[in-house]
């Protein structure tokens, strides 16, 4: 699984960071960013889905599988 953040859609609510700080961080402008290359370990998959589901701007995409 992989996650990505669309910076053009992100409004800086930072719910993803609050829910999954292992996967997301915030840049100097308050925009969410993915930590690392966006790969999600099996133990964090539920957090990735929860973060995406709680993004009010739908700026987080979860890619199931290895791609």
C-alpha positions as CSV (number, residue, x, y, z in Angstrom):
1,X,0.0,0.0,0.0
2,X,1.1,3.6,-0.7
3,X,-0.3,7.0,0.2
4,X,0.0,10.3,-1.5
5,X,-1.1,13.9,-0.7
6,X,-2.3,16.2,-3.4
7,X,-0.8,19.5,-2.3
8,X,-3.2,21.5,-4.5
9,X,-6.2,20.1,-2.6
10,X,-4.7,20.2,0.9
11,X,-6.1,23.1,3.0
12,X,-4.0,22.4,6.1
13,X,-6.6,20.8,8.3
14,X,-3.9,18.3,9.3
15,X,-6.3,15.6,10.4
16,X,-4.0,13.1,8.6
17,X,-1.1,14.2,10.8
18,X,-3.2,14.0,13.9
19,X,-4.4,10.5,13.0
20,X,-1.2,9.0,11.5
21,X,1.9,10.9,12.4
22,X,3.9,7.9,11.4
23,X,2.8,8.5,7.8
24,X,2.3,12.3,7.5
25,X,4.0,15.5,8.5
26,X,3.3,19.2,7.9
27,X,5.5,21.5,5.9
28,X,6.3,25.1,6.8
29,X,3.1,26.3,5.1
30,X,0.8,23.9,7.0
31,X,0.3,21.6,4.0
32,X,0.4,17.9,4.7
33,X,3.3,15.8,3.2
34,X,3.9,12.1,3.2
35,X,6.9,10.8,5.2
36,X,9.3,8.9,3.1
37,X,8.2,7.5,-0.3
38,X,4.6,6.9,0.8
39,X,5.0,3.2,1.4
40,X,2.7,1.9,4.2
41,X,3.7,-1.0,6.3
42,X,0.9,-3.6,7.1
43,X,0.6,-2.4,10.7
44,X,-0.2,1.2,9.5
45,X,-2.7,0.4,6.7
46,X,-5.7,1.0,8.8
47,X,-4.3,4.4,9.9
48,X,-3.7,5.3,6.3
49,X,-7.3,4.5,5.4
50,X,-8.6,6.4,8.4
51,X,-6.5,9.5,7.5
52,X,-7.8,9.4,3.9
53,X,-11.4,9.0,5.1
54,X,-11.1,12.0,7.4
55,X,-9.6,14.4,5.0
56,X,-12.3,17.0,4.3
57,X,-10.6,18.0,1.0
58,X,-10.1,14.4,-0.2
59,X,-6.4,15.3,-0.7
60,X,-5.1,11.9,0.3
61,X,-5.1,8.9,-2.1
62,X,-4.5,5.4,-0.9
63,X,-3.2,3.0,-3.5
64,X,-3.9,-0.6,-2.5
65,X,-1.3,-3.2,-3.4
66,X,2.3,-2.6,-4.3
67,X,1.9,0.1,-6.9
